């Protein structure tokens, strides 16, 4: 039986490496809006409060009410959002969730 799973190993390894590469590429960049993804079982109010407690400026909600688009120039924004309960932090521009144009401000 163990022999029949061997052909799947290269596929699983390839899939894991592609997923890791995508997640690293979607990570937040300095001084750019980020999408803070809070647990889906939280309500919009709890996610909003948690993002606000991190010290970030809240731009808007994302596609789901537990995704909050935030902005801050602080280098520790990701750590503060994670400490507030965010499950993941991603570059909002890379996700297409928020286009940030400094000329429009």
Backbone bond lengths (Angstrom), bond angles and torsions (degrees), N, CA, C in turn:
res aa  C-N    CA-C-N  psi(-1)  N-CA   C-N-CA  omega(-1)  CA-C   N-CA-C  phi
1 X - - - 1.435 - - 1.521 113.51 -
2 X 1.319 120.39 -41.89 1.451 119.16 -178.79 1.529 112.58 -59.37
3 X 1.334 117.79 -27.30 1.461 121.06 -178.85 1.515 113.98 -68.09
4 X 1.315 118.62 -25.12 1.463 118.95 -176.55 1.525 112.31 -78.81
5 X 1.334 118.95 -14.11 1.454 121.64 177.46 1.529 112.76 -91.21
6 X 1.313 117.94 -10.75 1.460 122.22 -178.52 1.526 112.07 -60.55
7 X 1.346 121.72 -42.07 1.461 119.97 179.40 1.537 113.20 -64.04
8 X 1.305 118.59 -21.93 1.457 120.96 178.65 1.523 112.91 -78.94
9 X 1.307 118.12 -21.77 1.456 121.23 -175.78 1.530 112.75 -57.76
10 X 1.324 120.47 -48.41 1.476 118.99 178.76 1.533 112.67 -61.29
11 X 1.321 116.81 -37.54 1.466 120.22 177.98 1.526 111.48 -64.67
12 X 1.319 117.06 -44.66 1.463 121.64 179.27 1.530 109.89 -64.52
13 X 1.308 117.69 -41.05 1.455 121.63 178.16 1.530 111.10 -63.85
14 X 1.324 117.38 -42.25 1.464 121.66 177.43 1.529 110.60 -63.48
15 X 1.304 116.80 -45.39 1.463 121.21 179.65 1.528 111.32 -61.65
16 X 1.314 117.36 -42.47 1.470 121.27 179.16 1.524 111.14 -65.10
17 X 1.326 118.03 -40.25 1.463 119.94 -179.53 1.523 111.79 -69.96
18 X 1.326 117.79 -36.30 1.466 120.83 176.61 1.527 109.87 -66.34
19 X 1.316 117.20 -43.77 1.466 121.03 179.05 1.526 110.84 -61.85
20 X 1.313 117.42 -42.87 1.471 120.60 178.95 1.526 110.80 -64.29
21 X 1.317 117.61 -40.44 1.466 120.96 178.91 1.524 111.46 -63.87
22 X 1.313 116.58 -41.68 1.469 120.65 178.99 1.519 110.34 -64.59
23 X 1.326 117.42 -44.82 1.462 120.28 -178.99 1.519 111.99 -64.63
24 X 1.312 117.79 -37.66 1.470 120.61 177.47 1.522 109.55 -66.46
25 X 1.312 117.97 -40.60 1.463 121.82 179.35 1.516 112.88 -67.54
26 X 1.321 118.01 -26.30 1.462 121.85 179.72 1.518 112.51 -89.96
27 X 1.301 117.28 0.45 1.464 120.25 179.91 1.517 111.44 -63.67
28 X 1.318 116.52 157.08 1.458 119.93 -176.48 1.518 112.81 -67.15
29 X 1.318 115.54 145.43 1.460 122.71 175.76 1.530 107.50 -104.89
30 X 1.306 117.06 155.79 1.465 120.83 -178.65 1.525 110.93 -61.97
31 X 1.312 115.54 138.87 1.472 124.22 175.33 1.526 113.91 57.86
32 X 1.315 117.18 30.85 1.469 122.16 176.37 1.521 108.24 -122.13
33 X 1.331 117.44 152.10 1.471 118.79 175.65 1.531 111.05 -61.91
34 X 1.302 115.08 143.40 1.462 120.32 178.21 1.515 109.85 -123.57
35 X 1.319 114.94 150.42 1.457 122.00 174.75 1.526 107.01 -96.93
36 X 1.313 115.61 116.42 1.464 121.14 176.38 1.521 107.08 -96.31
37 X 1.319 116.11 119.72 1.460 121.52 -177.08 1.519 108.36 -101.77
38 X 1.332 115.17 110.79 1.457 122.01 -179.52 1.523 109.47 -95.86
39 X 1.331 118.05 163.37 1.473 120.47 -177.81 1.532 111.93 -54.61
40 X 1.326 117.25 135.63 1.464 120.35 -177.43 1.526 113.46 -64.72
41 X 1.315 118.58 -20.44 1.460 120.69 179.38 1.532 111.45 -82.49
42 X 1.335 117.22 -6.96 1.463 120.20 173.01 1.521 108.08 -78.19
43 X 1.269 117.50 150.86 1.457 121.06 173.27 1.517 110.42 -82.25
44 X 1.321 116.04 170.77 1.461 121.44 179.96 1.531 110.89 -61.38
45 X 1.325 116.72 -39.64 1.458 120.45 -179.00 1.514 112.75 -63.87
46 X 1.322 116.15 -43.04 1.470 119.76 -179.89 1.522 110.72 -66.74
47 X 1.339 117.83 -41.50 1.468 121.49 178.33 1.533 109.97 -63.75
48 X 1.337 116.56 -43.56 1.459 121.40 179.29 1.526 110.49 -61.19
49 X 1.333 116.83 -47.18 1.465 121.21 179.69 1.527 111.58 -61.18
50 X 1.330 116.78 -41.45 1.463 120.58 -179.58 1.524 110.55 -64.94
51 X 1.337 116.94 -41.37 1.466 119.92 178.32 1.528 110.29 -65.40
52 X 1.313 116.85 -39.88 1.468 120.59 179.57 1.528 110.98 -65.69
53 X 1.318 117.72 -38.31 1.458 121.14 179.30 1.525 112.56 -65.34
54 X 1.316 117.18 -22.31 1.465 120.41 179.66 1.524 111.68 -73.95
55 X 1.321 117.30 -12.37 1.458 120.59 -179.41 1.516 113.75 92.58
56 X 1.310 117.27 2.14 1.464 121.04 -179.48 1.521 110.30 -80.73
57 X 1.317 115.66 153.39 1.460 120.76 171.03 1.517 107.21 -83.87
58 X 1.315 117.02 128.79 1.459 120.30 -177.92 1.522 108.66 -88.22
59 X 1.332 115.09 125.32 1.465 121.34 -179.25 1.524 109.81 -88.64
60 X 1.341 115.99 -51.34 1.461 120.87 -179.70 1.519 109.10 -175.64
61 X 1.330 115.33 176.14 1.463 120.76 172.31 1.522 108.85 -81.09
62 X 1.328 115.76 155.47 1.454 121.27 174.71 1.517 110.32 -88.75
63 X 1.320 115.90 -158.46 1.467 121.37 -179.04 1.532 111.61 -62.27
64 X 1.313 116.72 -33.63 1.463 122.38 174.64 1.516 108.08 -110.62
65 X 1.302 117.07 154.79 1.464 120.80 -176.89 1.523 113.35 -71.65
66 X 1.311 118.33 -7.81 1.459 120.42 176.04 1.521 111.70 -103.49
67 X 1.326 116.58 11.57 1.462 121.95 171.60 1.521 106.12 -109.52
68 X 1.320 116.06 119.45 1.455 121.94 -177.16 1.527 108.39 -115.08
69 X 1.326 116.38 124.91 1.461 121.27 175.75 1.521 106.94 -86.86
70 X 1.325 116.17 121.92 1.455 121.80 -176.37 1.518 110.53 -124.80
71 X 1.321 115.84 162.65 1.462 121.20 176.83 1.523 108.39 -140.35
72 X 1.302 115.35 144.44 1.457 121.56 176.43 1.516 108.24 -171.95
73 X 1.290 116.24 146.42 1.458 120.36 175.40 1.516 111.99 -88.06
74 X 1.321 116.90 -4.33 1.469 120.83 -177.60 1.524 110.75 -69.27
75 X 1.326 117.10 130.35 1.470 119.50 -179.90 1.526 113.58 -67.30
76 X 1.315 118.07 -20.67 1.463 121.31 -177.78 1.524 112.28 -96.60
77 X 1.330 118.13 19.34 1.459 120.76 -178.33 1.519 111.98 -58.83
78 X 1.312 117.47 -45.87 1.460 120.67 -179.63 1.519 112.06 -58.77
79 X 1.312 116.71 -44.01 1.467 120.66 179.10 1.521 111.11 -64.80
80 X 1.335 116.56 -40.13 1.470 119.96 179.88 1.526 111.06 -66.57
81 X 1.334 117.26 -39.96 1.468 120.34 178.46 1.521 111.17 -66.90
82 X 1.327 117.10 -40.50 1.468 120.13 177.41 1.526 110.81 -64.09
83 X 1.333 116.62 -39.43 1.466 120.18 178.15 1.529 110.98 -65.74
84 X 1.333 116.90 -27.02 1.464 121.28 178.04 1.519 112.46 -81.15
85 X 1.333 117.60 -8.13 1.456 120.68 176.36 1.509 116.27 119.26
86 X 1.336 118.52 1.40 1.464 120.31 179.30 1.527 110.39 -65.41
87 X 1.320 116.01 135.95 1.461 121.04 178.40 1.519 111.43 -80.35
88 X 1.336 116.27 -33.25 1.458 121.17 -179.26 1.523 109.16 -150.78
89 X 1.327 115.42 152.49 1.459 123.18 177.14 1.521 106.38 -127.28
90 X 1.327 116.89 125.55 1.464 120.91 -178.83 1.514 110.53 -133.88
91 X 1.316 115.73 152.00 1.457 121.47 175.80 1.524 108.32 -63.70
92 X 1.328 116.84 117.74 1.470 121.01 -177.02 1.525 111.44 -64.55
93 X 1.314 117.71 -34.94 1.465 120.84 178.48 1.521 111.91 -66.26
94 X 1.322 117.09 -38.04 1.465 120.56 179.12 1.511 111.52 -67.29
95 X 1.330 116.12 -29.29 1.460 120.27 178.46 1.520 112.25 -84.17
96 X 1.330 116.25 -10.73 1.453 119.50 -176.32 1.513 112.05 78.56
97 X 1.321 116.69 11.96 1.462 120.73 -176.60 1.511 112.41 -81.78
98 X 1.303 116.79 -22.31 1.452 118.91 -174.87 1.506 108.67 -158.63
99 X 1.303 117.32 117.15 1.454 118.33 175.38 1.511 107.35 -93.11
100 X 1.307 115.01 130.06 1.450 121.25 -175.35 1.508 107.98 -112.87
101 X 1.306 116.17 116.65 1.444 121.15 -179.43 1.522 107.48 -124.96
102 X 1.309 116.76 111.47 1.457 119.94 -175.84 1.531 111.85 -66.38
103 X 1.321 118.67 -21.50 1.452 121.26 179.27 1.522 112.07 -70.81
104 X 1.329 117.06 -23.38 1.459 120.39 -178.16 1.518 112.47 -85.10
105 X 1.334 118.16 -1.62 1.461 119.94 -177.86 1.490 111.70 -97.50
